[in-house]
Amino acid sequence: MAEDKSALTAEQVDVELQSLEGWTRDGVIIQRDFVLANFRDITAFLQHLVGTIATQNHHPDFALDTGTRTVAVAVTTHSEGAVTRADINFAGALNNWSSGG
């Protein structure tokens, strides 16, 4: 899948985020903390994250805090210095994760 690096205005991003549960905008970054129930869910989520990176060909910044069972994900298109359609698409795909439990 080709990335759509069409830059969005802050207002366009804010409108898109209304339908993306858990995501917020901080300047030219959109971010979400995924809080997981247990290590099995962390592992499953990380597999989903890696699969989404491969499918979308888009690479977020992320950090795992095992103490709080949180995976923090931040997405921006560095080459554009903006949030782009690719970032919104990535966030939507990442939100399709389900623990199944």
N, CA, C and O atoms as CSV, one atom per row, in Angstrom:
chain,resi,resn,atom,element,x,y,z
A,1,MET,N,N,0.849,-1.175,0.000
A,1,MET,CA,C,0.000,0.000,0.000
A,1,MET,C,C,0.900,1.245,0.000
A,1,MET,O,O,1.816,1.367,0.814
A,2,ALA,N,N,0.622,2.145,-0.913
A,2,ALA,CA,C,1.391,3.387,-0.982
A,2,ALA,C,C,0.903,4.355,0.093
A,2,ALA,O,O,-0.291,4.462,0.371
A,3,GLU,N,N,1.854,5.046,0.678
A,3,GLU,CA,C,1.505,6.034,1.695
A,3,GLU,C,C,0.920,7.275,1.030
A,3,GLU,O,O,1.410,7.721,-0.007
A,4,ASP,N,N,-0.124,7.827,1.627
A,4,ASP,CA,C,-0.682,9.104,1.170
A,4,ASP,C,C,-0.128,10.171,2.094
A,4,ASP,O,O,-0.615,10.350,3.211
A,5,LYS,N,N,0.885,10.874,1.632
A,5,LYS,CA,C,1.545,11.871,2.466
A,5,LYS,C,C,0.953,13.258,2.267
A,5,LYS,O,O,1.660,14.261,2.367
A,6,SER,N,N,-0.351,13.313,1.983
A,6,SER,CA,C,-1.026,14.604,1.860
A,6,SER,C,C,-1.106,15.233,3.245
A,6,SER,O,O,-1.731,14.683,4.152
A,7,ALA,N,N,-0.465,16.397,3.402
A,7,ALA,CA,C,-0.461,17.073,4.698
A,7,ALA,C,C,-1.861,17.579,5.023
A,7,ALA,O,O,-2.592,18.044,4.149
A,8,LEU,N,N,-2.214,17.476,6.301
A,8,LEU,CA,C,-3.503,17.957,6.776
A,8,LEU,C,C,-3.291,19.163,7.676
A,8,LEU,O,O,-2.276,19.267,8.364
A,9,THR,N,N,-4.254,20.070,7.665
A,9,THR,CA,C,-4.190,21.203,8.589
A,9,THR,C,C,-4.544,20.712,9.987
A,9,THR,O,O,-5.111,19.631,10.143
A,10,ALA,N,N,-4.214,21.499,10.993
A,10,ALA,CA,C,-4.570,21.141,12.377
A,10,ALA,C,C,-6.076,20.933,12.496
A,10,ALA,O,O,-6.528,20.023,13.191
A,11,GLU,N,N,-6.847,21.773,11.822
A,11,GLU,CA,C,-8.305,21.662,11.891
A,11,GLU,C,C,-8.775,20.354,11.253
A,11,GLU,O,O,-9.673,19.696,11.778
A,12,GLN,N,N,-8.169,19.974,10.120
A,12,GLN,CA,C,-8.534,18.710,9.480
A,12,GLN,C,C,-8.179,17.529,10.373
A,12,GLN,O,O,-8.946,16.572,10.471
A,13,VAL,N,N,-7.032,17.591,11.016
A,13,VAL,CA,C,-6.622,16.513,11.929
A,13,VAL,C,C,-7.611,16.404,13.075
A,13,VAL,O,O,-8.038,15.305,13.428
A,14,ASP,N,N,-7.976,17.531,13.656
A,14,ASP,CA,C,-8.914,17.510,14.785
A,14,ASP,C,C,-10.249,16.889,14.387
A,14,ASP,O,O,-10.847,16.153,15.172
A,15,VAL,N,N,-10.719,17.176,13.179
A,15,VAL,CA,C,-11.968,16.573,12.701
A,15,VAL,C,C,-11.798,15.060,12.561
A,15,VAL,O,O,-12.666,14.296,12.981
A,16,GLU,N,N,-10.680,14.628,11.971
A,16,GLU,CA,C,-10.418,13.188,11.806
A,16,GLU,C,C,-10.346,12.476,13.160
A,16,GLU,O,O,-10.834,11.355,13.304
A,17,LEU,N,N,-9.739,13.131,14.145
A,17,LEU,CA,C,-9.555,12.499,15.454
A,17,LEU,C,C,-10.867,12.282,16.190
A,17,LEU,O,O,-10.935,11.458,17.102
A,18,GLN,N,N,-11.902,13.005,15.808
A,18,GLN,CA,C,-13.205,12.805,16.453
A,18,GLN,C,C,-13.710,11.380,16.250
A,18,GLN,O,O,-14.487,10.877,17.062
A,19,SER,N,N,-13.275,10.727,15.169
A,19,SER,CA,C,-13.721,9.358,14.898
A,19,SER,C,C,-12.626,8.322,15.181
A,19,SER,O,O,-12.778,7.149,14.841
A,20,LEU,N,N,-11.535,8.752,15.795
A,20,LEU,CA,C,-10.452,7.832,16.152
A,20,LEU,C,C,-10.327,7.779,17.672
A,20,LEU,O,O,-9.645,8.600,18.285
A,21,GLU,N,N,-10.989,6.815,18.252
A,21,GLU,CA,C,-11.033,6.691,19.705
A,21,GLU,C,C,-9.640,6.670,20.317
A,21,GLU,O,O,-8.774,5.897,19.908
A,22,GLY,N,N,-9.442,7.546,21.315
A,22,GLY,CA,C,-8.228,7.534,22.114
A,22,GLY,C,C,-7.088,8.380,21.578
A,22,GLY,O,O,-6.120,8.611,22.302
A,23,TRP,N,N,-7.160,8.849,20.345
A,23,TRP,CA,C,-6.064,9.605,19.735
A,23,TRP,C,C,-6.223,11.093,19.996
A,23,TRP,O,O,-7.332,11.628,19.974
A,24,THR,N,N,-5.095,11.754,20.243
A,24,THR,CA,C,-5.081,13.199,20.439
A,24,THR,C,C,-3.969,13.791,19.576
A,24,THR,O,O,-3.058,13.089,19.139
A,25,ARG,N,N,-4.066,15.102,19.343
A,25,ARG,CA,C,-3.049,15.799,18.559
A,25,ARG,C,C,-2.209,16.656,19.484
A,25,ARG,O,O,-2.729,17.340,20.367
A,26,ASP,N,N,-0.898,16.610,19.269
A,26,ASP,CA,C,0.040,17.482,19.974
A,26,ASP,C,C,0.921,18.103,18.901
A,26,ASP,O,O,1.950,17.535,18.535
A,27,GLY,N,N,0.528,19.256,18.400
A,27,GLY,CA,C,1.265,19.890,17.311
A,27,GLY,C,C,1.162,19.068,16.050
A,27,GLY,O,O,0.070,18.865,15.520
A,28,VAL,N,N,2.315,18.586,15.558
A,28,VAL,CA,C,2.327,17.812,14.313
A,28,VAL,C,C,2.457,16.308,14.583
A,28,VAL,O,O,2.958,15.555,13.749
A,29,ILE,N,N,1.999,15.894,15.760
A,29,ILE,CA,C,2.023,14.480,16.153
A,29,ILE,C,C,0.623,14.085,16.619
A,29,ILE,O,O,-0.055,14.854,17.301
A,30,ILE,N,N,0.202,12.881,16.244
A,30,ILE,CA,C,-0.983,12.308,16.879
A,30,ILE,C,C,-0.501,11.148,17.732
A,30,ILE,O,O,0.440,10.441,17.371
A,31,GLN,N,N,-1.166,10.960,18.879
A,31,GLN,CA,C,-0.671,9.969,19.832
A,31,GLN,C,C,-1.807,9.296,20.573
A,31,GLN,O,O,-2.903,9.839,20.717
A,32,ARG,N,N,-1.505,8.095,21.038
A,32,ARG,CA,C,-2.457,7.351,21.857
A,32,ARG,C,C,-1.683,6.412,22.765
A,32,ARG,O,O,-0.675,5.831,22.361
A,33,ASP,N,N,-2.158,6.268,23.987
A,33,ASP,CA,C,-1.642,5.268,24.921
A,33,ASP,C,C,-2.606,4.083,24.916
A,33,ASP,O,O,-3.798,4.238,25.184
A,34,PHE,N,N,-2.089,2.926,24.615
A,34,PHE,CA,C,-2.875,1.695,24.673
A,34,PHE,C,C,-2.543,1.011,25.986
A,34,PHE,O,O,-1.422,0.536,26.169
A,35,VAL,N,N,-3.501,0.953,26.904
A,35,VAL,CA,C,-3.306,0.306,28.201
A,35,VAL,C,C,-3.873,-1.108,28.090
A,35,VAL,O,O,-5.034,-1.305,27.731
A,36,LEU,N,N,-3.030,-2.080,28.407
A,36,LEU,CA,C,-3.372,-3.474,28.172
A,36,LEU,C,C,-3.515,-4.231,29.484
A,36,LEU,O,O,-2.940,-3.850,30.504
A,37,ALA,N,N,-4.280,-5.296,29.442
A,37,ALA,CA,C,-4.645,-5.997,30.670
A,37,ALA,C,C,-3.511,-6.828,31.249
A,37,ALA,O,O,-3.368,-6.925,32.468
A,38,ASN,N,N,-2.703,-7.428,30.381
A,38,ASN,CA,C,-1.681,-8.355,30.860
A,38,ASN,C,C,-0.598,-8.503,29.792
A,38,ASN,O,O,-0.689,-7.918,28.713
A,39,PHE,N,N,0.425,-9.292,30.111
A,39,PHE,CA,C,1.542,-9.419,29.184
A,39,PHE,C,C,1.133,-10.128,27.901
A,39,PHE,O,O,1.687,-9.844,26.840
A,40,ARG,N,N,0.182,-11.039,27.976
A,40,ARG,CA,C,-0.307,-11.711,26.770
A,40,ARG,C,C,-0.910,-10.677,25.815
A,40,ARG,O,O,-0.662,-10.721,24.610
A,41,ASP,N,N,-1.693,-9.759,26.352
A,41,ASP,CA,C,-2.276,-8.703,25.511
A,41,ASP,C,C,-1.204,-7.755,24.973
A,41,ASP,O,O,-1.293,-7.299,23.833
A,42,ILE,N,N,-0.194,-7.461,25.790
A,42,ILE,CA,C,0.917,-6.614,25.311
A,42,ILE,C,C,1.575,-7.283,24.102
A,42,ILE,O,O,1.817,-6.636,23.083
A,43,THR,N,N,1.860,-8.575,24.224
A,43,THR,CA,C,2.502,-9.304,23.139
A,43,THR,C,C,1.633,-9.303,21.884
A,43,THR,O,O,2.130,-9.076,20.780
A,44,ALA,N,N,0.338,-9.556,22.054
A,44,ALA,CA,C,-0.581,-9.568,20.913
A,44,ALA,C,C,-0.671,-8.177,20.285
A,44,ALA,O,O,-0.695,-8.047,19.061
A,45,PHE,N,N,-0.721,-7.146,21.114
A,45,PHE,CA,C,-0.800,-5.791,20.577
A,45,PHE,C,C,0.472,-5.449,19.800
A,45,PHE,O,O,0.398,-4.869,18.716
A,46,LEU,N,N,1.634,-5.804,20.346
A,46,LEU,CA,C,2.891,-5.512,19.651
A,46,LEU,C,C,2.951,-6.242,18.315
A,46,LEU,O,O,3.491,-5.706,17.347
A,47,GLN,N,N,2.412,-7.445,18.244
A,47,GLN,CA,C,2.354,-8.160,16.968
A,47,GLN,C,C,1.454,-7.410,15.987
A,47,GLN,O,O,1.775,-7.303,14.804
A,48,HIS,N,N,0.327,-6.890,16.481
A,48,HIS,CA,C,-0.578,-6.093,15.643
A,48,HIS,C,C,0.124,-4.817,15.179
A,48,HIS,O,O,-0.007,-4.419,14.022
A,49,LEU,N,N,0.863,-4.183,16.076
A,49,LEU,CA,C,1.594,-2.965,15.735
A,49,LEU,C,C,2.603,-3.236,14.625
A,49,LEU,O,O,2.675,-2.489,13.649
A,50,VAL,N,N,3.381,-4.303,14.774
A,50,VAL,CA,C,4.380,-4.647,13.762
A,50,VAL,C,C,3.697,-4.976,12.432
A,50,VAL,O,O,4.170,-4.566,11.372
A,51,GLY,N,N,2.600,-5.707,12.488
A,51,GLY,CA,C,1.862,-6.026,11.266
A,51,GLY,C,C,1.314,-4.777,10.591
A,51,GLY,O,O,1.329,-4.668,9.365
A,52,THR,N,N,0.832,-3.839,11.392
A,52,THR,CA,C,0.307,-2.586,10.846
A,52,THR,C,C,1.428,-1.780,10.211
A,52,THR,O,O,1.241,-1.186,9.149
A,53,ILE,N,N,2.589,-1.754,10.849
A,53,ILE,CA,C,3.750,-1.057,10.275
A,53,ILE,C,C,4.080,-1.661,8.909
A,53,ILE,O,O,4.305,-0.926,7.948
A,54,ALA,N,N,4.110,-2.979,8.817
A,54,ALA,CA,C,4.443,-3.645,7.554
A,54,ALA,C,C,3.379,-3.388,6.492
A,54,ALA,O,O,3.711,-3.093,5.344
A,55,THR,N,N,2.121,-3.496,6.858
A,55,THR,CA,C,1.024,-3.308,5.908
A,55,THR,C,C,0.929,-1.870,5.428
A,55,THR,O,O,0.756,-1.617,4.236
A,56,GLN,N,N,1.042,-0.928,6.356
A,56,GLN,CA,C,0.878,0.482,6.018
A,56,GLN,C,C,2.170,1.115,5.495
A,56,GLN,O,O,2.144,2.209,4.932
A,57,ASN,N,N,3.296,0.426,5.681
A,57,ASN,CA,C,4.613,0.986,5.342
A,57,ASN,C,C,4.791,2.359,5.991
A,57,ASN,O,O,5.257,3.308,5.361
A,58,HIS,N,N,4.411,2.437,7.255
A,58,HIS,CA,C,4.476,3.691,7.997
A,58,HIS,C,C,5.035,3.354,9.370
A,58,HIS,O,O,4.669,2.332,9.952
A,59,HIS,N,N,5.917,4.199,9.896
A,59,HIS,CA,C,6.707,3.820,11.065
A,59,HIS,C,C,6.527,4.827,12.195
A,59,HIS,O,O,7.101,5.915,12.155
A,60,PRO,N,N,5.734,4.471,13.201
A,60,PRO,CA,C,5.518,5.362,14.334
A,60,PRO,C,C,6.653,5.257,15.348
A,60,PRO,O,O,7.490,4.357,15.281
A,61,ASP,N,N,6.656,6.183,16.272
A,61,ASP,CA,C,7.477,6.039,17.473
A,61,ASP,C,C,6.600,5.349,18.502
A,61,ASP,O,O,5.413,5.656,18.614
A,62,PHE,N,N,7.175,4.420,19.257
A,62,PHE,CA,C,6.389,3.785,20.312
A,62,PHE,C,C,7.291,3.384,21.464
A,62,PHE,O,O,8.491,3.164,21.299
A,63,ALA,N,N,6.676,3.296,22.637
A,63,ALA,CA,C,7.404,2.923,23.843
A,63,ALA,C,C,6.524,2.019,24.688
A,63,ALA,O,O,5.311,2.212,24.778
A,64,LEU,N,N,7.153,1.034,25.302
A,64,LEU,CA,C,6.454,0.096,26.174
A,64,LEU,C,C,6.842,0.368,27.621
A,64,LEU,O,O,8.025,0.423,27.956
A,65,ASP,N,N,5.849,0.537,28.468
A,65,ASP,CA,C,6.068,0.648,29.914
A,65,ASP,C,C,5.433,-0.588,30.542
A,65,ASP,O,O,4.212,-0.661,30.682
A,66,THR,N,N,6.264,-1.560,30.920
A,66,THR,CA,C,5.714,-2.806,31.456
A,66,THR,C,C,5.072,-2.614,32.816
A,66,THR,O,O,4.174,-3.370,33.185
A,67,GLY,N,N,5.516,-1.615,33.568
A,67,GLY,CA,C,4.937,-1.361,34.886
A,67,GLY,C,C,3.473,-0.954,34.818
A,67,GLY,O,O,2.669,-1.367,35.654
A,68,THR,N,N,3.129,-0.145,33.824
A,68,THR,CA,C,1.737,0.302,33.670
A,68,THR,C,C,1.017,-0.443,32.545
A,68,THR,O,O,-0.148,-0.173,32.252
A,69,ARG,N,N,1.732,-1.392,31.917
A,69,ARG,CA,C,1.184,-2.165,30.797
A,69,ARG,C,C,0.650,-1.238,29.702
A,69,ARG,O,O,-0.445,-1.435,29.175
A,70,THR,N,N,1.452,-0.227,29.376
A,70,THR,CA,C,1.044,0.777,28.398
A,70,THR,C,C,2.008,0.800,27.217
A,70,THR,O,O,3.226,0.799,27.389
A,71,VAL,N,N,1.439,0.820,26.019
A,71,VAL,CA,C,2.224,1.063,24.809
A,71,VAL,C,C,1.801,2.440,24.305
A,71,VAL,O,O,0.657,2.644,23.897
A,72,ALA,N,N,2.740,3.376,24.339
A,72,ALA,CA,C,2.496,4.736,23.859
A,72,ALA,C,C,2.920,4.800,22.399
A,72,ALA,O,O,4.049,4.447,22.060
A,73,VAL,N,N,2.018,5.249,21.537
A,73,VAL,CA,C,2.291,5.328,20.102
A,73,VAL,C,C,2.147,6.780,19.661
A,73,VAL,O,O,1.161,7.443,19.982
A,74,ALA,N,N,3.139,7.262,18.925
A,74,ALA,CA,C,3.107,8.628,18.381
A,74,ALA,C,C,3.399,8.539,16.890
A,74,ALA,O,O,4.347,7.874,16.474
A,75,VAL,N,N,2.575,9.216,16.085
A,75,VAL,CA,C,2.690,9.136,14.636
A,75,VAL,C,C,2.752,10.537,14.042
A,75,VAL,O,O,1.977,11.420,14.408
A,76,THR,N,N,3.687,10.720,13.124
A,76,THR,CA,C,3.783,11.933,12.322
A,76,THR,C,C,4.513,11.562,11.047
A,76,THR,O,O,5.147,10.509,10.976
A,77,THR,N,N,4.431,12.409,10.049
A,77,THR,CA,C,5.196,12.184,8.828
A,77,THR,C,C,6.352,13.164,8.850
A,77,THR,O,O,6.200,14.332,8.493
A,78,HIS,N,N,7.525,12.669,9.279
A,78,HIS,CA,C,8.695,13.529,9.459
A,78,HIS,C,C,9.070,14.264,8.185
A,78,HIS,O,O,9.438,15.438,8.230
A,79,SER,N,N,8.979,13.579,7.040
A,79,SER,CA,C,9.392,14.202,5.776
A,79,SER,C,C,8.514,15.390,5.410
A,79,SER,O,O,8.950,16.284,4.684
A,80,GLU,N,N,7.284,15.407,5.905
A,80,GLU,CA,C,6.358,16.498,5.601
A,80,GLU,C,C,6.290,17.524,6.730
A,80,GLU,O,O,5.789,18.632,6.539
A,81,GLY,N,N,6.792,17.152,7.904
A,81,GLY,CA,C,6.686,18.045,9.059
A,81,GLY,C,C,5.245,18.310,9.442
A,81,GLY,O,O,4.893,19.398,9.896
A,82,ALA,N,N,4.413,17.290,9.248
A,82,ALA,CA,C,2.969,17.467,9.463
A,82,ALA,C,C,2.319,16.117,9.706
A,82,ALA,O,O,2.917,15.066,9.474
A,83,VAL,N,N,1.074,16.169,10.179
A,83,VAL,CA,C,0.236,14.980,10.198
A,83,VAL,C,C,-0.336,14.849,8.790
A,83,VAL,O,O,-0.835,15.815,8.214
A,84,THR,N,N,-0.255,13.637,8.249
A,84,THR,CA,C,-0.731,13.398,6.893
A,84,THR,C,C,-1.839,12.354,6.904
A,84,THR,O,O,-2.161,11.770,7.939
A,85,ARG,N,N,-2.408,12.139,5.739
A,85,ARG,CA,C,-3.433,11.101,5.586
A,85,ARG,C,C,-2.851,9.745,6.002
A,85,ARG,O,O,-3.571,8.925,6.570
A,86,ALA,N,N,-1.577,9.494,5.735
A,86,ALA,CA,C,-0.944,8.221,6.120
A,86,ALA,C,C,-0.984,8.028,7.637
A,86,ALA,O,O,-1.185,6.911,8.115
A,87,ASP,N,N,-0.794,9.111,8.393
A,87,ASP,CA,C,-0.841,9.019,9.854
A,87,ASP,C,C,-2.241,8.660,10.332
A,87,ASP,O,O,-2.412,7.820,11.216
A,88,ILE,N,N,-3.243,9.308,9.734
A,88,ILE,CA,C,-4.641,9.027,10.104
A,88,ILE,C,C,-4.982,7.582,9.754
A,88,ILE,O,O,-5.610,6.880,10.546
A,89,ASN,N,N,-4.568,7.136,8.564
A,89,ASN,CA,C,-4.821,5.748,8.157
A,89,ASN,C,C,-4.153,4.763,9.113
A,89,ASN,O,O,-4.736,3.737,9.464
A,90,PHE,N,N,-2.931,5.079,9.531
A,90,PHE,CA,C,-2.210,4.211,10.457
A,90,PHE,C,C,-2.957,4.124,11.789
A,90,PHE,O,O,-3.147,3.034,12.328
A,91,ALA,N,N,-3.376,5.269,12.315
A,91,ALA,CA,C,-4.097,5.289,13.597
A,91,ALA,C,C,-5.376,4.470,13.509
A,91,ALA,O,O,-5.704,3.721,14.429
A,92,GLY,N,N,-6.094,4.611,12.411
A,92,GLY,CA,C,-7.327,3.838,12.232
A,92,GLY,C,C,-7.057,2.349,12.193
A,92,GLY,O,O,-7.786,1.566,12.802
A,93,ALA,N,N,-6.007,1.948,11.478
A,93,ALA,CA,C,-5.659,0.528,11.404
A,93,ALA,C,C,-5.232,0.002,12.769
A,93,ALA,O,O,-5.580,-1.118,13.142
A,94,LEU,N,N,-4.484,0.803,13.507
A,94,LEU,CA,C,-4.037,0.375,14.827
A,94,LEU,C,C,-5.226,0.218,15.780
A,94,LEU,O,O,-5.222,-0.659,16.644
A,95,ASN,N,N,-6.226,1.056,15.622
A,95,ASN,CA,C,-7.412,0.963,16.476
A,95,ASN,C,C,-8.230,-0.284,16.208
A,95,ASN,O,O,-9.116,-0.612,16.997
A,96,ASN,N,N,-7.962,-0.985,15.125
A,96,ASN,CA,C,-8.713,-2.218,14.831
A,96,ASN,C,C,-8.264,-3.379,15.691
A,96,ASN,O,O,-8.819,-4.473,15.592
A,97,TRP,N,N,-7.246,-3.157,16.553
A,97,TRP,CA,C,-6.781,-4.233,17.417
A,97,TRP,C,C,-7.825,-4.572,18.469
A,97,TRP,O,O,-8.521,-3.703,18.994
A,98,SER,N,N,-7.909,-5.848,18.752
A,98,SER,CA,C,-8.795,-6.330,19.819
A,98,SER,C,C,-8.063,-7.435,20.559
A,98,SER,O,O,-7.423,-8.289,19.946
A,99,SER,N,N,-8.161,-7.411,21.877
A,99,SER,CA,C,-7.470,-8.426,22.679
A,99,SER,C,C,-8.123,-9.798,22.503
A,99,SER,O,O,-7.508,-10.822,22.798
A,100,GLY,N,N,-9.349,-9.816,22.031
A,100,GLY,CA,C,-10.038,-11.090,21.867
A,100,GLY,C,C,-10.406,-11.715,23.204
A,100,GLY,O,O,-10.859,-12.858,23.265
A,101,GLY,N,N,-10.208,-10.958,24.265
A,101,GLY,CA,C,-10.485,-11.546,25.564
A,101,GLY,C,C,-11.377,-10.661,26.316
A,101,GLY,O,O,-11.741,-10.971,27.451
